[in-house]
């Protein structure tokens, strides 16, 4: 980082960066959580199957996961502000186009473009914050940024539900177009500094392509299970992943420096913990939204008001947890959060069509508490464990773990829908199959989360020895 550009006393720059990053961080999670409430309306409008509704969510997550690492590395070379600005611009254009979708296929294509833009945004927010804020204040800044994410998640179901019910699902996308324009204005007005600590280094195109094909094959295979095609795609993805790691270990300027994982215990286990946590939780909103609207008979607005309980807890606790992680071991705080999330998932395994709504709300609050305690400290642990010229990659790893985890979670959900519901719409005759598939998903997610607790704790034994001073 260029010290003369971002001195520790430059409070105006810090405030501007935090404002812009937080505003941008709000946009995509708002849309993601709002879409869950709009799915039944989209399905009715386009006569979409359960699997096609799943792809509305998964197409965004998959493309974001594929492009996060390459954009993270590219940002270290050409500038994080450039990539961040380009992401906001592309996201705004794609969101505008979605309002004119004429069938389910066109909607999914525009969601793919949104996913590429999302990768440019996700991968940069934490890197820019880390570039400006020092170790003693970074956790608090990340907590505020994470609060913006969870504010988007919490307002999405309510606002999205209301808009879907009264103005149609297209209005959920339309309202974000002026928000994107405001974000671009803030960037050009407030962010006058560029960060590119790896300027002059080469970009690894071959590694980026191998990585993208590997991840796409693996994740797409999940949606095709239990068919033979699904298993072939998953095995192909794993083999290409091995090729990618071997290739990255041999070149001078890799898109992903595998040595970060091999030599930095905190970075490695924090990344693994994030991957597991998002894999175990991301499809919960997808399942619960459909459960409330189909099996419980709630409209989109009412379902949104019920689902808001989880992200509200995330938003309230994230800044507190982030600030605590500046003073105490972030790995320990994150592990407690993972434990609470696991407890909520285990209890969700036993819900049925007659489960009281108050119990559903309690479990969502419990999981929101766990998530709030996990996210900011875990991100702080990752970003504080690498050198300045790896901040873009480290930020991209945080985003990649989130997106890959979300994709894996949705892949599991779509696989279970394919097995228990089939390639058809969710109708009363398929409700028992949907309920069985959902509860099976919660069992799988519970097991993953318990494993994640041990991954989160594993980084703590040699924390001080592995942190690289910033």
N, C-alpha and C positions, 0 to 999 in steps of 0.2 A: 504493500500500500504506500502511496506517496504521502509522506507525513506532512509536507507543506500544503497539500491539497485538503487534508482532513485532519487538522490538529485537534487535540483533545478538547481545546477550549472553544471550538467552533460550535456553539450551541444552536445557532440558526440552522446550520447544515444538518445537525442531528435531528432537530425537530422536523425539518422538511422531509428528510429521508424516512423518518418514522411515520409521518403523516401519509406520504405517498405510498409507502409499502403497506401500511395498514389498510388504506382505502382499496388498493389493488387486491390485497389478501381477502377482502370481504367479498369481492365479486363472484369468483368461481365457486366457493362453497355455498354461497347463497343460491346460485343457480342449481348446483347439485342437489341440495336438499329440497328446493322447490319442485324440481322435476319429479322426485319420488311421489309427490302428491298429485302431480299432473298426469302420471302414467295411465291411470284408468281412463281419463278423458282423451288422451292421445290414442289409446287403444280403441276406444269407441269411434273416434273420428276417422281413423285409418283402417279399422277392422284388423288390428294387429294381434298376433299371437303372443303368448306369454314369453316366448324366447325372443321375439322381436322387441318387446318392451324391455327385456333385459339388455339387448344390444344398444338401446338408446343411452343407457347408463355406461355400459362396458366399452363402447366405441370411443368415448371421450377418455376414459381411464387408460385404455390400452395405448392409444396414440401418445398420451402424455407420458406414460411410462417409457415408451420407446425413445422419445426425443429429449427427455430430461438430461441424461448424461451428456449426449453430444452438445446440447445447447449450454450446459454448465461448463464444459471444457472450452467451447467456442467463446463464451463470455470472458473467461480468464485471459483469452488471447486478444480479442478485438474490443472488449469492453462490456461490462455488465449492464450499464445503463442502456446501451444500444439494443441489446437483446431484450431487456425488460420493456423498453418502449415499443419495440417491434411486436412483442407479445400482446400488449394492451391494444395496439392498433388492429392486429389480426383477429383478436378475440371480439372486438367491437364489430368488425365487418362480418364475421361468421354468425354472430348473434343476430345481426340485422337480417341476414339471409335466411336464417331459420324461421323467422316470422312469415316467410313466403313458401315454406315447405308444402309440396303438393301430394306427397305420399311418404310412406314410412322410410323408403330407401333414400329419398332426398334428405330427409331429416337426419338420418344416420350419417350420410356423407358430410353434411354441414357440422355435425357433432365431431366428426373426425378432425375437421379443420379447427374447430374450437379446442380440441385436445392438443393439437400442435401448439396453438397459442398459449394454452394453459401451461405447457412445459416451459415455455419461455418466461412465464410469470413466476411459476412455482420455484424454478431453479435459481432465480435471482434474488428474491426478497431477503432470504436469510443471509446470502453472501454480501449483499449491500449493507445490511444492518451490521454484520460482523466486521465489515471494512471500516465502519464509522465508529462503532461503540467498542470500548475497551472491555477486557475480561470482567472488571468489577461491576459494570453496568449493562453488560450484554444480556444477561438472563432476564432482567426487567424489560429491556427493549423487545426481546423475543416473546416475553409474556404478553406484552401489549399487542404485538403482531399476531400472536396466536389467539388472543381475545377477539381481534377483528375477524379471524377465520371462524371462530365459534359464534360470533355475533351473526355472521352470514348464515351459518348452519342453523342457528336458533330462529332467526327471522324468516328464513326460507320457507319452512313449513307453514307458518302463519300467513305471511304475505302471499306466498305461492298458492296456498289453499284458497284464500279469499279471491285472488285474481282469477284462478282457474274456475271457480264456481260462478263468479259474476261477469267476467270478461273473456273467458276462454283461455286455454293453455298457451296460446301464442302471446298473450299479454305478459306472461312470465319472462319471455325473452325480450319483448319489446322494451320493457322498463329498464333493461340493462344497457341499452344502446346509449342513452344520454349519460349514464353513469360511466361508461367507458370513455366517452368524450371528455368528461370532467377529469378523469384520471390522466388522460393525455395532457390536458391543460396544466394540471398540477406538476407533472413531470417536467415539462418545458419551462414552467415558471419557477419551480422550487429547486429542482435538482440540476445544479450547474457543474457538477464534478463527474468525472469518469474514472472507472477502476478497471485496470487491465494489467495485473501483476505478471502475467505470463506472456506479455506482448513480444512478438517476434518468434515464438515457438511454433512448430508445425501442428496442424490439425490432423487427427487420425481418422481419415475417411473410411479406410477399410475396416478398422475396428468398429466404427460406428454402424456400418452396414451389417456386419456379422452380429453385433449386439442386437440391432433392431429386428433382424430376421429371427434370431434365436428367441427373443422375448415374445414376438408376435406368434410364432409357431407354438410355443409353450402355452401361452394364455388362450389362444384360439382353440387349442386342443382340449382345454378344460371344458369349453362350452359344447364340445362334440362328444364328451364321454356319456355313456360307457361304450360307444361304438369303436370299432377297430381304427377308424380314421382319427378319432380323438387320441388314442394311445400312440399311434404313429407320429402325430404332430407333437405330442408331449416328449417322446423319446428324441425326435429330431431336434426339438428346442433344447433339450438337456445336452445333447452331443455338441450342438453349435455353441452352447454356453461354455463347455469345456474348451473348445477350439478358441473361443474369444479370450478366455483367461490365459491360455498358453501364449496366444499371439500378443496380448497386452503386456505380458511379462518380459517380452523379448525386445520391444521397440523403445526408442528413446523418449518419445512424447506420446504416451498412450492416452486415449480418451478417458480411460479409467485406470489410475495407477494402482495396480493390484497390491503393490507393496504397502499401501495404506492399510489394507485389510490384514496383510500377513505380519506386519511389524507393529501395528498400533492396536493393542487389545481393546482400548476404550472405543475407538472408532469402529472396529469390527463388531463387537458385541452390542454396541448401541444401535448400529445399523440393523443387525439381526433382530434385536428386540423390537425396533420400529416395524420391520417387515412382518413379524409375527403378530404384533398388536393390531396393525391395520388389516391383516388377513383375517383376524378373528372377529373384527368389529364392523367392517365397512358395509357388509350386506345386511346388517341388522335393520337399518332404516328402510331398505328396500323391502324386506320381509314384513316388517311391522306396518309399513304404509299399506301394503296390499292386504294384510290381515285385518287392519282396522276398517278399510273401506269395503272389502268383500265379505269377510266372515262376520264382522261386527256391524256392518251396515252404516257406518258413519259417512258423512259427506266429506269432501276434500278439506273444507274449512275446519270442521270439528276434529278430523284426524290430525291436521296440522297443529291445532292447539294442544292436543295430547302429546304429540311427538316433540314439541318445543322443550319439554322438561329436561331432556338429555343435553342438548347443546347449551341451554341456559346455564347449567351447572359447569359445563366446560368453560364458558365465557367468564363466569364468576371466579373460577379457581385458577385459570391459566396465569394471570398476572401474579397472583400470590405464589403459585408454584415456581414461576420463573424467577421471582425475586429471591425465594428461598434457595434456589439452585445456585445463586451467586455466593451464598454463605455456607451452604452445606453440600455434601456429596450428591450431585444430581442423580447418580445411578440408584441410590437408595430411595430417594423420593419417587423416581419413576417406577421402581419395583413395587412400592406400596400401591401406586396407581394401577399397575398391571394386575395386582392381586384383587383389588376391588372390581375391576372389569371382569375378571374371571368369575368372581362370585355372582355377578349379575347375569352372566351368560349361562352359568350352571342352572340358575333358577328359571331362566327363560325356556329351558328344555322341557319344562313341565306345563307350559301354558296350553290351553285348549280353547274351543269356541265359547265356553262359558266362563272363562277366567275374568274376574272383576277388573274393570278398567283402572281402578285405583291401584291394583297390584302391578299392572303394566306400567303405570306412571312411576311407581316406586322403583321398579327395576331399571327403568330408563334413567332416573335420577342417580341411582347407584352406579350405573355404567358411566354416566356423564361425570360423576365425581372422580372415578378411576381414570377416565380419559384426560380430565383436566390436570390431574396430578402427574400424568405420564408425559404428555406431549412436550411442553416447554422445557422441563429439565432434561429430557432425552435429547432434544435438539441442541440445547446448550452444551451437553456433554460431547456431542459430535463436533460442533463448530469450534469448540475450545481445544480440540485435540489435534488440530492440523496447523500447518504453516500457512502464511498469508497467500502464497502462490497456489494453494490448493483450496482456497475458500469457495470458489465457484463450483469445483467438483464436489466438495463436502456438502454444500447447499443442495446441489443436484442429487447427491446420494440420499439426503433427507427426503427430498421430493420423490425420488425414484422408489425408495422403500415404501413411501406412502402410496404411490400409484400402483406399484407392483403388488403391494398388499391388498389394495382395493380391488385390483383386477383379479387376483387369486380368490378373494372373498366372493366377488360377483361370479367368477368362474364356477366356484363350488355351488353357489345358489342356482345358477343356470343349469348346471349338471343335474341337480336335484329336481328342478322343475321339469327337465326333460324326462327324467326317470319316473316321477310320480304324477305329473300332469300331462306330459306329452306336448307335441307341437299343436296346441289348440288354445283357444281363449279360456280364461278362468271364469267358469260358470258354476252354478250351484252343484251340479253333478261332480265337478272336479274339486270341490272344497275339501273333502276328506284327504285326497291325495296331496293338495297344497299344504294342508296342516301337517301331514306326516313329513313332507319334504322340508318344511320350515323347521320343525323340531329336530329333524336329523341334522340340519345345518347348524343349529345351535349346539348340538352335541359335539360336532366336529370343531366348531369355533371354541367351545369350552376347553377341549383337549389342547388346541393350539395355544390358547392363552395361558394355560398352566405351564406348558413348555416354555412359553415366553418369559415367565417369571424367573426361571432358572437362567435363561440367556441374559436377562437384565441384571441379575445378581452376579453373573460370572465376570463382568467387567470391573467389579469393585475391588477385587483382591489386590490388584496392582495399579490402582488408579494413579497415584502420584508418580510412579515410575514410568508411566506411558504417556503422560501429557507432554506435548511439545509446547514449549513456551511461545506465546505470541508476542 
